Amino acid sequence: MLQLSQLYRYPLKSGAAELLRSAWIDALGVQGDRRWMVVDEQNGRFLTQRLLPALGRIVARWQGEQLLLSAPGCADLLVRVTDHAAARRIVQVWRDTPQVVDAGEAAAHWLSCLLQRPCRLVQITEETARQVDLQYARPGERVGFADGFPLLLIGEASLQALSDEVGRPLEMLRFRPNLVVSGSPAYAEDGWQRIAIGELTFRLVKPCGRCVMTTLDPQSGERSADNEPLATLKRLRQHNGEALFGQNLIAEGCGELRLGMPVRVLQ
């Protein structure tokens, strides 16, 4: 039987994962997922582990209108943003330039000291969220600060098959999924178009093209010397110049997900 076996949220884009037992799915995916982001202070461009692996050591815990930031060697910082009409700034996420909420000087100082470069912390809301690429989505379907889509799904068997090809166990968090499914054959998700988890339905709209972030150890941030698993993905699962692993999906409605829920393939 197919079931939801792991459920993750990443409150801060490129920050550490939060393992959940249940989650509310809202218009932007997992509630609180990648609603916060670090940007360059000067030009507003988004910063990720691709450039700054130290971002992966930041633990962010979303608490509604608050975000608790923790990192090794730093005092915790509680960030409060209550007035969404104040402190706006334009930022750049790939080709998008949304107007978002700046989290203030204390957060900027904390992050700038940790990352050793001037930066700001920003928050996106449903009102200012980005339109998902209309090649794959409907008008009005939006995403927060995730690269392109609200949700990412990976099958446990797919990770095991890739680990076997690489020749060592790989951590699921190298691939930063939101939803992990057990009970399906390796890469079965590549053929799914619509699924149901509990009462919610989801469209699988595009395979996920992988980048150098998959070569970073999710605990230490150290890059693998052999460029794995990206090298194996490029050798075995490259299509139109992208190394593919996992499926991007969009929820058709809002509702709660819980670990252990059955997963049904509708199409």
BELFENWO-V10115 format. One record per backbone hydrogen bond with DSSP energy under -1.0 kcal/mol. NH is the residue of the N-H (numbers start at 1). CO is the residue of the C=O. Records with the same first field share a line. If there is no record, write none. Layout:
NH=CO ; CO
This chain:
3=182
4=261
5=180
6=180
8=178
9=18
13=36
15=12
16=58
18=9
20=7
23=257
25=255
26=29
29=26
31=24
33=30
34=10
36=11
37=122
39=120
40=45
41=118
44=40
46=92
47=38
51=48
52=48
55=52
56=53
57=54
58=55
59=70
61=68
63=66
67=79
68=61
69=77
70=59
74=71
77=69
79=67
81=65
86=83
89=100
91=98
92=44
93=96
96=93
100=89
101=123
102=87
103=121
108=104
109=105
110=106
111=107
112=108
113=109
114=110
115=111
116=112
117=112
120=39
122=37
123=101
124=35
130=143
132=141
136=133
137=133
141=138
143=130
145=34
151=249
153=247
154=179
156=181
159=155
160=156
161=157
162=158
163=159
164=160
165=161
166=162
167=163
168=163
174=171
175=172
178=152
179=152
180=6
181=154
182=3
188=185
190=187
191=188
195=202
196=264
197=200
198=262
200=197
202=195
203=250
204=193
205=248
206=248
208=246
210=243
214=211
215=212
216=213
217=222
221=217
224=215
227=224
231=227
233=229
234=230
235=231
236=232
237=233
239=242
242=239
244=237
245=208
247=153
248=206
249=151
250=203
252=201
255=25
257=23
259=21
260=4
261=258
263=2
264=196
266=194
267=194
